[in-house]
Amino acid sequence: MPKAISADSIAKIRSQFDAGKLTPSQVYSQLEGYGYKYAGWAGGVADANTIAGASALTYMQNTAKELGKSLTDAQITKIKYGMAEGYLDALKTQADKQGYASGASDADAGVPGACV
């Protein structure tokens, strides 16, 4: 069962992430520990260590190629960091509204594809 996470806890994770002390994978791992299902899926993308994660990265790269562009490793890394930032921002917004974020309502946090 997902656990509520306080706005302060989210802010601490975000602060560590912004300071370069946490990678996207580590952010997702911490949030998955609270029972946040989306974090598990996103962690698979960050690490490319699940079928879903590897498929998402392949799809992104193939889509870019179809548009006549190729993504560098640096660009892919930037996208992964942007995903983690966006997720933390969405959870912060949810926590600011109700005092906590709940992994049970990832979809309500405004995270696309989070209702898995």
N, C-alpha and C positions, 0 to 999 in steps of 0.2 A: 504494500500500500504506500503510495507517495506521501512524503512528509512535507509539511509547510516549511518554507524557508523565509526568514525575515529579510526585510529590506536591508538591514545592517549586514547580514551575511552575504547577500548579493553584492553589496557595495564593497565588501572586503575581497571577494573573489575578483570583482572588476578591477579593484586597485592593484591586486597582485598581477592580474593579466596585463593591465596597462603598463606596469613597471617591468614587464618582460620576465616575471618570475613564474608565470604559468603559460603553457602553450594552449592552443585550442583543445587539443586532446585532453590535457589535464583539467581544463575548465569543464569539459563535458563529463569527464570521469567523476569529478566532485559532484556535479549536479545529478548524474545518474545514481550516485550514492544516496541521494534523497528520494529516489524513485521516479525521476523524470525520464519518461520513456523516449521523448524526442532527443534527449542528450545522448542516449545510447546509439540512436540512428546517426546523429550528427558526428559522434565520435568515430563511427565506422567510416564516414566520409573523410574526417580529419586524418585518420590513420590509413585509409584505404585497406583496411584489414577485414572487411566483411564483404560479402557478395553485393549487398545493397550499396555500400560505400564505394567500392571499386566501380560498380555500374554507374553510379551518379557521376563520378569523376570522368569516366570514359564518355558518358553522354555529353557532359559539359565540353570536353575537349573535341569531340566529334562535331558538336553543334558549332563551335567556334571555327573549325576547319570548313564546314559547309558554308560559313559566312565569309570564307576567304581569309581567316585569321588563324594564327596558332597561338596557344597560350604557353608562356614560358613558365618554368618552375617558380620563379619569383611571383608571377601573376597568380598562379594557383595558390601559392602560400598566402598572398594578400587576400584572396577570396576566402580562404579558410579562416583567416583572422577576422575578416568582415562578418562571416557567418556567426562566429562566437560573440563578437561585439553586438550584433543584432539580436541574438538570443538573450544575452545579458540585459540589453536595453529593454526588450519586451518583458522580461521577468521583473525588472525594476519598475516598469510602468504598472504592472499588475500589483506588485507589492506596495507601491505608493498609493494605489487606490484602496487597497483593503488591509494594508499593514503586513502582508505576507504574500508570497506566491505559492501556488500549490501545483505540484506535478500532476495532480488529477485534472487540472484544467489548462494544460499546455496550450491547447487550441485557443483558449480565451486570452492567452498572453499575446496573441497576434502573431504567432509563429506559423508561417505557411507550412502545411504538411505535417503539423505536429500532432494531429489527432490520429495516432497510429495505435 
